[in-house]
Amino acid sequence: MSAVSSAPAASRWTDIPVATPGLVLDRDVLDRNLDEMAAIARSAGVELFPHAKTHRMADAGRRQIERGAHGLCVAKLGEAEAFADAGIERLFVANPIFGAENGARALALSRRADLLLATDSVDAAASIGAVFAAAGATARMMLAIDSGLGREGVSPAKAPEVAKAIAAAPGVELVGIYTHEGSTYGAKDRADLEARAVAAGEAMVAVAEAIRAEGIPLPIVSLGASASARAVAHVPGVTQIRPGIYAFNDVGQVALGNATLDTVAVRVIGTVVSHPDPDRACIDAGSKSLSTDLVPAAAHRDEYPGMGLIVNAPGWVIEKMSEEHGWLRWHGAGEPTPLPVGTRLEIVPNHVCMAFAMLRRAAVLKDGTVAETWEGFGPGSSE
């Protein structure tokens, strides 16, 4: 029988004086990640519009622009309004919107930012275009294409017909197509990931060419996933990439080989609050801090089990969650490593977007010490 090992040692992350559960962000690592993707975009000659729904923080968005991004992509009008308030001048709302009320909000936003809007139906586009046309303005729109994820977006086969009808709607200018190639997260290894990414990029370029054959100029071909951004950026004909998680990274990116622990810029710090049996414990970080997401690449879940990676207590797995508790079980070899109540744990989220959305505040490190606090957007940003 193996000897009982000592309790986890503190790390540079767990020594940070934050209340738990707390989100800690290393700005030096963030900057290196931002610089890397900006360099990729420059070398490929594409625009970089990071998906800022990942963080929903004005300070993070401004930093992305300062370090080479051309604009920001968002999921909701509320996010776009908040980033415009923070001084971001180019925004793409990559989520279909509908109706006169949203049209009025988009029109107001277009008067203070260079705005792209999304659609995948003639009715939705017309409802927004009517508001713009009545004001003597034009809504610049992107047509969503389903590249295999099965979420929003028209099929490639239907795209030319739908594009023609949308382009004919009053108050609308169709300027591009976009997709979230989320199916690339199912890759089994690096070669599979690159093959899937290149295939998605080439398919989108083919759709663009088919639409252009109908007489629509369509200057923008946009793809968006951190899993595939490094590969799709270099596909001829792609003009824009929209990765989001790359800035911070998470277990999902580590599993795909896009990141290492050294390039993950964030940790959630949790505290052991219960350790009633040697092989089970609870921490104060539950679904309201980390979410219940597993690693998105199902092929890698045996290697990265549970709902977050506990860096300083290997062998312990976050097996289950309730709202305020993470339920830990010992999955390691030999006797469980003790987790005395009060032990602080360094956790890499499986899906970093959810950690930002849940905790909404980050202690930001510079040279290893807390230099500032970044706050997330408040109520209304999801509207």
Rosetta blueprint (number, residue, H / E / L):
1 M L
2 S L
3 A L
4 V L
5 S L
6 S L
7 A L
8 P L
9 A L
10 A L
11 S L
12 R L
13 W L
14 T L
15 D L
16 I L
17 P L
18 V L
19 A L
20 T L
21 P L
22 G E
23 L E
24 V E
25 L E
26 D E
27 R H
28 D H
29 V H
30 L H
31 D H
32 R H
33 N H
34 L H
35 D H
36 E H
37 M H
38 A H
39 A H
40 I H
41 A H
42 R H
43 S H
44 A H
45 G L
46 V L
47 E E
48 L E
49 F L
50 P L
51 H E
52 A H
53 K H
54 T H
55 H L
56 R L
57 M E
58 A H
59 D H
60 A H
61 G H
62 R H
63 R H
64 Q H
65 I H
66 E H
67 R L
68 G L
69 A L
70 H L
71 G L
72 L E
73 C E
74 V E
75 A L
76 K L
77 L H
78 G H
79 E H
80 A H
81 E H
82 A H
83 F H
84 A H
85 D H
86 A L
87 G L
88 I L
89 E L
90 R E
91 L E
92 F E
93 V E
94 A L
95 N L
96 P L
97 I L
98 F L
99 G L
100 A H
101 E H
102 N H
103 G H
104 A H
105 R H
106 A H
107 L H
108 A H
109 L H
110 S H
111 R L
112 R L
113 A L
114 D E
115 L E
116 L E
117 L E
118 A E
119 T E
120 D L
121 S L
122 V H
123 D H
124 A H
125 A H
126 A H
127 S H
128 I H
129 G H
130 A H
131 V H
132 F H
133 A H
134 A H
135 A L
136 G L
137 A L
138 T L
139 A E
140 R E
141 M E
142 M E
143 L E
144 A E
145 I E
146 D L
147 S L
148 G L
149 L L
150 G L
151 R L
152 E L
153 G L
154 V E
155 S L
156 P L
157 A L
158 K L
159 A H
160 P H
161 E H
162 V H
163 A H
164 K H
165 A H
166 I H
167 A H
168 A L
169 A L
170 P L
171 G L
172 V E
173 E E
174 L E
175 V E
176 G E
177 I E
178 Y E
179 T E
180 H L
181 E L
182 G H
183 S H
184 T H
185 Y H
186 G H
187 A L
188 K L
189 D L
190 R H
191 A H
192 D H
193 L H
194 E H
195 A H
196 R H
197 A H
198 V H
199 A H
200 A H
201 G H
202 E H
203 A H
204 M H
205 V H
206 A H
207 V H
208 A H
209 E H
210 A H
211 I H
212 R H
213 A L
214 E L
215 G L
216 I L
217 P L
218 L L
219 P L
220 I E
221 V E
222 S E
223 L E
224 G L
225 A L
226 S L
227 A L
228 S L
229 A H
230 R H
231 A H
232 V H
233 A L
234 H L
235 V L
236 P L
237 G L
238 V L
239 T L
240 Q E
241 I E
242 R L
243 P L
244 G L
245 I H
246 Y H
247 A H
248 F L
249 N L
250 D L
251 V H
252 G H
253 Q H
254 V H
255 A H
256 L H
257 G L
258 N L
259 A L
260 T L
261 L H
262 D H
263 T H
264 V L
265 A L
266 V E
267 R E
268 V E
269 I E
270 G E
271 T E
272 V E
273 V E
274 S E
275 H E
276 P E
277 D E
278 P L
279 D L
280 R E
281 A E
282 C E
283 I E
284 D L
285 A L
286 G L
287 S L
288 K L
289 S L
290 L L
291 S L
292 T L
293 D L
294 L L
295 V L
296 P L
297 A L
298 A H
299 A H
300 H H
301 R L
302 D L
303 E L
304 Y L
305 P L
306 G L
307 M L
308 G L
309 L E
310 I E
311 V L
312 N L
313 A L
314 P L
315 G L
316 W E
317 V E
318 I E
319 E E
320 K E
321 M E
322 S L
323 E L
324 E L
325 H L
326 G E
327 W E
328 L E
329 R E
330 W E
331 H L
332 G L
333 A L
334 G L
335 E L
336 P L
337 T L
338 P L
339 L L
340 P L
341 V L
342 G L
343 T L
344 R E
345 L E
346 E E
347 I E
348 V E
349 P L
350 N L
351 H L
352 V H
353 C H
354 M H
355 A H
356 F H
357 A H
358 M H
359 L H
360 R L
361 R E
362 A E
363 A E
364 V E
365 L E
366 K E
367 D L
368 G L
369 T E
370 V E
371 A E
372 E E
373 T E
374 W E
375 E E
376 G E
377 F L
378 G L
379 P L
380 G L
381 S L
382 S L
383 E L
